[in-house]
Amino acid sequence: ITMGIAKSSDVYVWQVSKGVLNKTPTRLSIPYTNPSYYYSVEPMPVGTDGFVGAINGNDFSGIALLTKTMQADLQLSGIVTSDCKVKKYGGRVYLAYTAYVSGKGALLRICDITDPQLASLRNPILEAWMDSKQPNANGTMDADMAVINGKLYALFACTNIGLRVYKLEK
């Protein structure tokens, strides 16, 4: 379980082992100073070390694949996003996020990061637009994924723009 602190590089990480929560979190720091109020760091699925960050800040905005100590491993900059979700499904690891593009709307992306490479982040397997001229001054977006009845679903949201749900099939 992870929780980033607004306007701080600090991220608190709680370990869950065999269904038992360690009540004392570990404090780690993302390698970016001056993040905004809205950013997130998600743990990689069980069996895969590291984290994925959707960072929105002054010195870096984008998606970062982070090591287990929060060091930057791979990063794709120039993206305004504040949340992401990582899900293992069918033996693959997927990353979903929503990116805000001023004057255009929200860009919805899913990347297959099973083999974490910069090309995996640059070439999403799903990319769709929610067109809108509406502003999103806070840079607040959301993405989530869940497996329901054996199918992978992805939800994307962007403040002032909208919400979409996709059912992904092989």
N, C-alpha and C positions, 0 to 999 in steps of 0.2 A: 504494500500500500504506500503510495507516495503523496506528498502534499508540498507544493511550492509555496513560498511566502511572497506575497505581493511586494514589488519594488525591491526585492532582495534576491541574491543568488542562492540563498539557502533552500534546500529541499530536505524534508524529513521523510525517512524511509522506515516503515515497519515491516518486519519479516513475519510471514505466516508459515509455520512448519507443521505438517500433518494436521492442519485445521486449527492450530493453536497460535494465537497472536502474541508476539513478543511485545509487551506493553511499553518498552523503552525504545523509542525510535533512534536511528542513526542519523546524524546531521551531515549531509554532504552538500557540496556547492557546485552549481553549474559553472562552466568556465566563461560565463558572460556577465559583465557588470551592467548595471542599470536596466534590468528587465522591467517591463511595464507591470501594471497591476494584474494583467491577464496573461498567463503563460501556464504551460503544464509539462510535467515530466511523467511518462508512463513506463512502468517496468516491462521488460520483454517477457514473453510467455515463459512458463516454467520449463526449465531445461535449457534456456538460452540466457546467457549473461548480458547485462547491460540495460540501458534505458533508451527511450526515444523522447526527445524534447520538441515541443512546439513553442518556440521562443519568439516573443514580441518585445523588442527592446531598442535601446539607443545604439548599442554597438553591434548587435546582431539581431536580425529577424529572419526566421526560417525554420527548417526542420533539421534537427541534429540527432545523429545516432551517437549515443554516449556509452562509454565503458561502464563497468560496475562501480567505478569510483567517480563517475560523472565527467571524465575527460572526453573531449570531442574526438570521435573516431572518424565520422563522415558528416558533412554538413552541406545543406543546400540553402543558400542565402537569398535574400530579396523577396521573401514570401511573408505577407502579413497574415499570421495565424496565431491562435491562442490555445488550441486544444487538438489533441489527436488521440487515436485509440489503436492499440496493437492487439491482434487476435490470431491465434493459431487455429487453422482449419484445414482439414484434408492433408495434413503433413506440411503445409505451407504457412509462412508467417506474413500477415498482411498489416499494412499501416493505412489508416484512413485519416484524412484531415480536410478541413475547409479553409480556403484561402480567400481573403477579401482583396478585390482589385477595384480601386477607386474609379467610379464612373462606368464600370462594367457589371459588377455584381459579385457573386460568390463562385469560386471554382472548387468543385468537389473532386477529390482525388483518392484513389486507392492504389497503393504500391505493393508489389510483392517483394518483401525484404528478406526472404528466406536466405538468399545469398547476398548479404549486405554489401552493395557496391553503389557508387555514386550514380551509375547508370540505372539502378533500381529506383532511385528517387527521381531521376530526371525523366523516366519513361513509365508513367503510371499505367496500370492495366484498366483503370476506369478514370475518365476525366469528363466531367459534365459541368455546364454552366447553369446558374440561377441568375438570369439577367435582371439587372436593376440599376437604376441611377441613384438609389437611396444611399445616404451616407452610413458609415459604421465607424464613428469617431473613436469609440473605445477599442476597436479591433477585437471584438468578442465574437467568437465562432465556436462551434462544437462539432464533434464527430463521435459516433459510437458504432460498435458492431456487436452482434449477438447471433448465436446459432439457435434457430427455432425450427423444430421438426426436421432437423438434418440439413437445413438450408441456411446460408450465411446472409444476414441482413445488415445493411449499413444505413445509418441515419446521419444526415448532414444538416446543420443549422447555421444561420448567419443573422445576427441582430439587424433588424429593420428590413431584411430581405426575404427570409423564408425558411422553410423546412422541407426536406425531401427524404424519402425512404426508398431504398433499392433492395430487391431480392436478387442475390448473385447466384448464378448456377454455373456448373462446369459445362 
